[in-house]
Amino acid sequence: MKVFKFGGASVKDAQGVKNVAAVLQKTDEQDLLVVISAMGKMTNALEVVVANYFKDSASIKISKEVLLDFHLPILNALFPNTSHPVYKKLNELVFQLTQFLEQNKSTNHAFVYDQVVCYGELISTTIVSAYLNETGITNTWLDVRTCIITDGNYRDAKVDWETTQQNISKQVAAKGITITQGFLGAEGSNNFTTTLGREGSDYTAAIFAYCLNAENVTIWKDVPGVLNADPRYFSKTTLLQNISYREAIELAFYGASVIHPKTLQPLQRKEIPLYVKSFLNPLDKGTCVGKGVTLEPMVSCFILKKNQVLISLSSLDFNFMMEDHIGNVFKWLHEYKMKVELIQNSAISFSVCIDNKYDTLEPLLAKLRSTFKVSWNENVILYTIRHADAKQVKALLKDKELLLKQESRGTVQLVVKE
């Protein structure tokens, strides 16, 4: 058994769905579990639906239009016969969403978010599964929520591995092709939908691979594999042919966007290789993440994170920044759901670079001001360079204001303002 994962870019339109079929035909895998994300930017569109739902009840009607306006043209291109059963399935899923929004009484944003955004994946896999069956690639559609069981931490649910293992062992056939959704799970106590965190479809693939003792996992991208830098920001990039688990986990931790941070841990535990390949050139080798050499070729790797916030704290009375002070800071960062990217402290000061993902900066600053002298810079850039040399660091800093630098044996991090 092998596991494939196709992201939203690979199924963004009818041609993308046809290309998924072509990839499956070219790779000719007979026993396969395929994880598929929502089509294109549908998750983003559904996030807007959730935001509007709490402002205006008219958004219930808009939610229906969002789903139908995007998916119907794809269906029409793939299934010219509008009496095909997939049209009925689409309408049923749209009805389920509107019914939830009409009947929901919860004011918990995270709960509503998970119940709404899941329809992107449910619809995309329904369409892809139907098209593959139509073109002779026989497959079984599986609702991932009957397999992956989680706690009730909506938007970032934790997996109940024991129950999930039992479910997957029972429900996934050892032979044939199974199509299922990424990103989703179900709360064990009540079966409400949960999500595993943004971009969590890679993690879904790893969960299935772990539970199925899969031979390998392949993530299909619109790039040739894992590059040493994001081509959107760096003009010269190098394809990494092989990466060790340890190095890949380091890159993911610092924010490399090709591999989700949680994906590698279950794969490493069972030494399941992970391939990152291009869905445009499926027979190319791409990148392999597994045991062995740290990097091949051995080159510097660059990770860039925009729109970060650098907060600097100092004690009001020049006391040392002791463990109890720093402990309170981390407690508040956790409370306001701030992702910590970098920390640095001295005797009387503490600096932290954070990602204001949930737009909770203002209440966090108010809390910090009660105890510390606070200064901060918004919209800063965080560069992380693995295996850097001095010339590369100097070149990155050209025409930029350096706010903070941290260097260890294998990694240099720079917080700058352009």
C-alpha positions as CSV (number, residue, x, y, z in Angstrom):
1,M,0.0,0.0,0.0
2,K,1.2,3.5,-0.9
3,V,-0.3,6.9,0.0
4,F,-0.6,9.8,-2.4
5,K,-1.7,13.4,-1.5
6,F,-2.9,16.0,-4.0
7,G,-3.2,19.6,-2.8
8,G,-5.7,22.3,-3.8
9,A,-3.5,23.5,-6.7
10,S,-3.5,20.1,-8.3
11,V,-7.4,20.0,-8.4
12,K,-8.1,23.7,-8.9
13,D,-10.1,23.1,-12.1
14,A,-11.4,20.4,-14.4
15,Q,-8.0,20.1,-16.1
16,G,-6.4,19.5,-12.7
17,V,-8.9,16.7,-12.0
18,K,-8.1,15.2,-15.4
19,N,-4.4,15.5,-14.6
20,V,-4.9,13.6,-11.3
21,A,-6.3,10.7,-13.4
22,A,-3.3,11.0,-15.7
23,V,-0.9,10.8,-12.8
24,L,-2.6,7.7,-11.5
25,Q,-2.5,6.1,-14.9
26,K,1.2,6.9,-15.4
27,T,2.3,5.7,-12.0
28,D,0.1,2.7,-12.3
29,E,-0.3,2.0,-8.6
30,Q,-2.9,-0.7,-7.9
31,D,-3.1,-0.5,-4.1
32,L,-3.3,3.2,-3.1
33,L,-4.9,5.5,-0.6
34,V,-5.3,9.0,-2.1
35,V,-5.8,12.1,0.1
36,I,-7.2,15.2,-1.6
37,S,-7.6,18.8,-0.5
38,A,-10.3,21.3,-1.3
39,M,-10.2,22.6,-4.8
40,G,-8.1,25.7,-5.5
41,K,-8.7,28.4,-2.9
42,M,-12.1,27.0,-1.7
43,T,-10.9,26.8,2.0
44,N,-10.2,30.5,1.8
45,A,-13.6,31.2,0.4
46,L,-15.3,29.2,3.1
47,E,-13.3,31.0,5.7
48,V,-14.9,34.2,4.4
49,V,-18.3,32.5,4.7
50,V,-17.6,31.8,8.4
51,A,-16.5,35.3,9.1
52,N,-19.6,36.7,7.4
53,Y,-21.9,34.3,9.2
54,F,-21.2,35.9,12.5
55,K,-22.0,39.4,11.0
56,D,-24.9,38.8,8.7
57,S,-27.5,36.0,8.4
58,A,-27.7,36.6,4.7
59,S,-24.4,34.8,4.4
60,I,-26.3,31.5,4.6
61,K,-27.5,32.1,1.0
62,I,-24.1,33.3,0.0
63,S,-22.5,30.1,1.2
64,K,-24.6,28.1,-1.2
65,E,-23.7,30.4,-4.0
66,V,-20.0,30.1,-3.1
67,L,-20.0,26.3,-3.4
68,L,-22.2,26.1,-6.5
69,D,-20.6,29.0,-8.5
70,F,-17.2,27.4,-8.1
71,H,-17.9,23.7,-8.4
72,L,-20.7,23.6,-11.0
73,P,-18.5,24.7,-14.0
74,I,-16.0,22.0,-13.0
75,L,-18.7,19.4,-13.0
76,N,-20.1,20.6,-16.3
77,A,-16.6,20.3,-17.9
78,L,-16.1,16.8,-16.4
79,F,-19.6,15.4,-16.7
80,P,-21.5,16.9,-19.7
81,N,-24.5,14.7,-18.8
82,T,-26.1,16.8,-16.0
83,S,-28.1,13.8,-14.9
84,H,-24.9,12.1,-13.6
85,P,-25.4,11.2,-9.9
86,V,-22.4,13.4,-8.9
87,Y,-24.7,16.5,-9.4
88,K,-27.1,15.2,-6.9
89,K,-24.3,14.5,-4.4
90,L,-23.0,18.1,-4.8
91,N,-26.5,19.5,-4.1
92,E,-26.8,17.2,-1.1
93,L,-23.6,18.5,0.4
94,V,-24.5,22.1,-0.3
95,F,-27.9,21.4,1.4
96,Q,-26.1,19.9,4.5
97,L,-24.0,23.1,4.8
98,T,-26.9,25.5,4.5
99,Q,-28.9,23.4,7.0
100,F,-26.1,23.5,9.5
101,L,-25.8,27.3,9.2
102,E,-29.6,27.7,9.6
103,Q,-29.9,25.4,12.6
104,N,-26.6,26.2,14.4
105,K,-26.9,27.9,17.8
106,S,-23.2,27.8,18.8
107,T,-21.3,31.1,19.0
108,N,-17.9,29.2,19.1
109,H,-16.1,30.5,16.1
110,A,-13.6,27.6,15.9
111,F,-16.5,25.0,16.1
112,V,-18.5,26.7,13.3
113,Y,-15.3,27.1,11.3
114,D,-14.7,23.3,11.3
115,Q,-18.3,22.4,10.5
116,V,-18.2,24.8,7.4
117,V,-14.7,24.5,5.8
118,C,-14.9,20.7,5.7
119,Y,-17.3,20.9,2.7
120,G,-14.4,22.0,0.5
121,E,-12.7,18.6,1.0
122,L,-16.0,16.6,1.0
123,I,-17.0,18.1,-2.4
124,S,-13.6,17.9,-4.0
125,T,-13.2,14.2,-3.2
126,T,-16.7,13.4,-4.3
127,I,-16.0,15.0,-7.7
128,V,-12.5,13.4,-8.1
129,S,-13.8,10.0,-7.1
130,A,-16.7,10.1,-9.5
131,Y,-14.5,11.2,-12.4
132,L,-11.9,8.5,-11.8
133,N,-14.7,5.9,-11.7
134,E,-16.0,7.4,-14.9
135,T,-12.7,7.1,-16.7
136,G,-12.1,3.5,-15.6
137,I,-10.0,4.0,-12.4
138,T,-12.1,2.1,-10.0
139,N,-12.0,3.5,-6.5
140,T,-13.9,3.7,-3.2
141,W,-14.8,7.1,-1.6
142,L,-14.1,7.1,2.2
143,D,-15.3,9.7,4.7
144,V,-12.1,10.4,6.7
145,R,-14.2,11.5,9.7
146,T,-15.1,7.8,10.2
147,C,-11.4,7.0,10.6
148,I,-9.4,9.9,12.1
149,I,-10.7,10.5,15.6
150,T,-9.6,13.6,17.6
151,D,-10.1,15.6,20.7
152,G,-12.4,18.7,20.7
153,N,-9.7,21.3,20.0
154,Y,-11.4,22.8,17.0
155,R,-9.1,24.1,14.2
156,D,-6.1,22.3,15.6
157,A,-7.3,18.9,16.9
158,K,-5.1,16.3,18.3
159,V,-5.3,12.7,17.0
160,D,-6.5,9.8,19.1
161,W,-4.0,7.4,17.6
162,E,-5.3,4.2,19.2
163,T,-8.9,4.7,18.0
164,T,-7.7,6.0,14.6
165,Q,-5.5,3.0,14.1
166,Q,-8.3,0.6,14.8
167,N,-10.7,2.5,12.4
168,I,-8.2,2.7,9.6
169,S,-7.3,-1.0,9.9
170,K,-11.0,-1.9,9.6
171,Q,-12.1,0.5,6.9
172,V,-9.3,0.8,4.4
173,A,-9.1,-2.1,2.1
174,A,-5.6,-3.6,1.6
175,K,-6.2,-3.8,-2.2
176,G,-7.5,-1.2,-4.6
177,I,-7.7,2.6,-4.6
178,T,-9.4,4.6,-1.8
179,I,-10.1,8.3,-2.1
180,T,-10.4,10.4,1.1
181,Q,-10.2,13.9,2.4
182,G,-7.2,15.7,4.0
183,F,-7.3,18.1,6.9
184,L,-10.4,16.6,8.6
185,G,-11.3,14.4,11.6
186,A,-14.1,13.9,14.0
187,E,-14.4,14.6,17.7
188,G,-14.6,11.3,19.5
189,S,-17.3,12.2,22.0
190,N,-19.9,13.6,19.6
191,N,-18.7,13.0,16.0
192,F,-18.6,16.8,15.2
193,T,-16.1,17.6,12.4
194,T,-12.7,18.8,13.5
195,T,-9.7,20.0,11.5
196,L,-6.1,19.2,12.0
197,G,-4.7,22.7,11.4
198,R,-4.3,24.8,8.3
199,E,-2.5,22.9,5.5
200,G,-3.1,19.7,7.4
201,S,-3.7,17.4,4.4
202,D,0.0,16.4,4.4
203,Y,-0.5,15.3,8.0
204,T,-3.5,13.3,7.0
205,A,-1.5,11.4,4.5
206,A,1.1,10.7,7.2
207,I,-1.5,9.4,9.6
208,F,-2.8,6.9,7.1
209,A,0.7,5.9,6.1
210,Y,1.6,5.2,9.7
211,C,-1.6,3.2,10.4
212,L,-1.3,1.3,7.2
213,N,2.4,0.6,7.4
214,A,2.6,2.1,4.0
215,E,5.5,1.6,1.6
216,N,5.9,5.3,1.1
217,V,4.0,8.6,0.8
218,T,4.1,11.0,-2.2
219,I,3.0,14.6,-2.0
220,W,2.2,16.0,-5.4
221,K,3.0,19.6,-6.0
222,D,3.3,22.2,-8.7
223,V,7.1,22.3,-8.1
224,P,9.7,19.6,-9.0
225,G,10.3,18.7,-5.4
226,V,11.7,20.4,-2.3
227,L,13.8,23.4,-3.2
228,N,16.4,25.1,-1.1
229,A,14.4,28.4,-1.2
230,D,11.0,29.7,-2.2
231,P,11.2,30.7,-5.9
232,R,8.7,33.5,-5.2
233,Y,11.3,35.3,-3.2
234,F,14.7,33.9,-4.4
235,S,15.8,34.0,-8.1
236,K,18.1,31.1,-7.8
237,T,17.0,27.8,-6.3
238,T,18.3,24.2,-6.2
239,L,16.3,21.0,-6.1
240,L,17.1,18.9,-3.0
241,Q,17.3,15.3,-4.2
242,N,17.6,13.7,-0.7
243,I,16.9,15.1,2.8
244,S,17.2,13.3,6.1
245,Y,14.2,13.1,8.4
246,R,16.1,15.3,10.9
247,E,17.0,18.0,8.4
248,A,13.4,18.0,7.0
249,I,12.0,18.4,10.5
250,E,14.3,21.3,11.1
251,L,13.2,22.9,7.9
252,A,9.6,22.3,8.6
253,F,10.0,23.7,12.2
254,Y,11.4,26.9,10.8
255,G,8.6,27.2,8.3
256,A,9.5,25.6,5.0
257,S,6.2,25.6,3.2
258,V,6.5,22.4,1.1
259,I,6.2,20.0,4.0
260,H,3.8,20.4,6.9
261,P,5.6,20.4,10.3
262,K,3.5,17.6,11.8
263,T,3.8,15.4,8.7
264,L,7.3,14.0,9.3
265,Q,7.0,12.7,12.9
266,P,4.8,9.7,12.3
267,L,6.7,8.8,9.1
268,Q,10.0,9.0,10.9
269,R,8.8,6.7,13.6
270,K,8.3,3.9,11.1
271,E,10.9,5.0,8.6
272,I,8.4,5.5,5.9
273,P,10.0,7.5,3.0
274,L,8.3,10.7,1.9
275,Y,8.5,11.8,-1.8
276,V,7.7,15.3,-3.0
277,K,7.1,15.3,-6.8
278,S,5.6,17.4,-9.5
279,F,2.1,16.5,-10.7
280,L,3.1,18.1,-14.0
281,N,6.0,15.6,-14.5
282,P,5.0,12.6,-12.4
283,L,7.8,10.3,-13.6
284,D,10.6,12.7,-12.4
285,K,12.4,11.6,-9.2
286,G,11.6,14.7,-7.2
287,T,12.8,14.8,-3.6
288,C,13.0,11.9,-1.1
289,V,12.9,12.5,2.6
290,G,14.1,9.5,4.6
291,K,17.1,7.9,6.4
292,G,20.6,8.8,5.2
293,V,22.5,11.8,4.1
294,T,21.6,15.1,5.6
295,L,21.2,17.0,2.3
296,E,22.0,16.1,-1.3
297,P,23.3,18.3,-2.7
298,M,24.7,20.1,0.4
299,V,23.6,23.7,-0.1
300,S,22.3,26.4,2.1
301,C,18.5,26.5,2.6
302,F,16.6,29.7,3.0
303,I,13.2,30.2,4.7
304,L,11.4,33.5,4.6
305,K,8.4,34.5,6.7
306,K,6.7,37.8,6.1
307,N,4.3,39.8,8.3
308,Q,5.9,38.8,11.6
309,V,5.9,40.8,14.9
310,L,9.0,41.4,17.0
311,I,8.1,42.1,20.6
312,S,10.8,43.3,23.1
313,L,10.2,43.2,26.8
314,S,12.2,44.6,29.7
315,S,11.4,44.7,33.4
316,L,9.9,47.9,34.8
317,D,12.3,48.0,37.7
318,F,15.5,46.6,36.1
319,N,15.1,43.3,37.8
320,F,16.4,40.2,36.1
321,M,14.2,38.4,33.6
322,M,13.9,35.3,35.7
323,E,12.1,32.0,34.9
324,D,8.8,33.2,36.5
325,H,8.7,36.2,34.3
326,I,9.5,34.3,31.1
327,G,7.0,31.6,32.2
328,N,4.2,34.2,32.3
329,V,5.2,35.4,28.9
330,F,4.9,31.9,27.4
331,K,1.6,31.4,29.2
332,W,0.2,34.5,27.6
333,L,1.6,33.7,24.2
334,H,-0.2,30.4,24.4
335,E,-3.4,32.0,25.7
336,Y,-3.5,34.4,22.7
337,K,-2.5,31.6,20.2
338,M,0.7,33.2,19.1
339,K,3.1,31.0,17.2
340,V,6.6,31.6,18.5
341,E,9.2,31.7,15.7
342,L,12.3,33.0,17.7
343,I,13.2,33.9,21.2
344,Q,16.2,35.8,22.7
345,N,16.8,37.0,26.2
346,S,19.4,38.8,28.3
347,A,19.6,39.7,32.0
348,I,16.8,42.3,31.8
349,S,15.2,41.9,28.4
350,F,13.4,39.3,26.4
351,S,12.6,39.4,22.7
352,V,10.2,37.2,20.8
353,C,9.3,37.0,17.1
354,I,5.7,35.8,16.6
355,D,3.2,35.1,13.9
356,N,0.0,37.0,14.7
357,K,-2.1,34.3,12.9
358,Y,-5.3,34.9,14.9
359,D,-5.1,38.7,15.0
360,T,-4.8,38.8,18.8
361,L,-1.8,41.1,19.0
362,E,-3.6,44.0,20.7
363,P,-5.0,42.1,23.7
364,L,-1.6,40.4,24.1
365,L,0.2,43.7,24.2
366,A,-2.3,45.0,26.8
367,K,-1.5,42.0,29.0
368,L,2.2,42.4,28.6
369,R,2.1,46.1,29.5
370,S,0.8,45.2,32.9
371,T,4.1,43.6,33.8
372,F,6.8,44.8,31.4
373,K,8.0,47.7,29.4
374,V,7.0,46.8,25.9
375,S,8.2,47.8,22.4
376,W,7.3,46.1,19.2
377,N,7.7,46.1,15.4
378,E,5.0,44.9,13.1
379,N,5.4,43.6,9.5
380,V,9.0,42.5,10.0
381,I,10.6,39.7,8.0
382,L,12.2,36.6,9.5
383,Y,14.9,34.9,7.5
384,T,16.1,31.5,8.6
385,I,19.2,30.1,6.8
386,R,20.3,26.5,7.3
387,H,24.0,25.8,6.6
388,A,24.7,29.5,5.8
389,D,28.0,31.2,5.1
390,A,29.0,34.8,5.9
391,K,28.7,36.0,2.4
392,Q,25.1,34.8,2.1
393,V,24.1,36.5,5.3
394,K,25.7,39.7,4.3
395,A,23.9,39.6,0.9
396,L,20.5,39.1,2.6
397,L,21.1,42.1,4.8
398,K,21.8,44.5,2.0
399,D,19.4,47.5,2.1
400,K,17.6,46.1,5.2
401,E,17.5,47.2,8.8
402,L,18.7,44.4,11.1
403,L,16.5,44.2,14.3
404,L,17.7,40.9,15.7
405,K,20.2,38.2,14.8
406,Q,20.6,34.7,16.3
407,E,23.1,32.2,15.3
408,S,23.8,28.6,16.2
409,R,26.0,25.9,14.7
410,G,23.7,25.0,11.9
411,T,21.2,27.9,11.7
412,V,21.2,31.7,11.4
413,Q,18.0,33.7,12.0
414,L,17.6,37.4,11.1
415,V,14.7,39.7,11.9
416,V,14.8,42.6,9.5
417,K,12.8,45.5,8.3
418,E,12.9,46.5,4.6
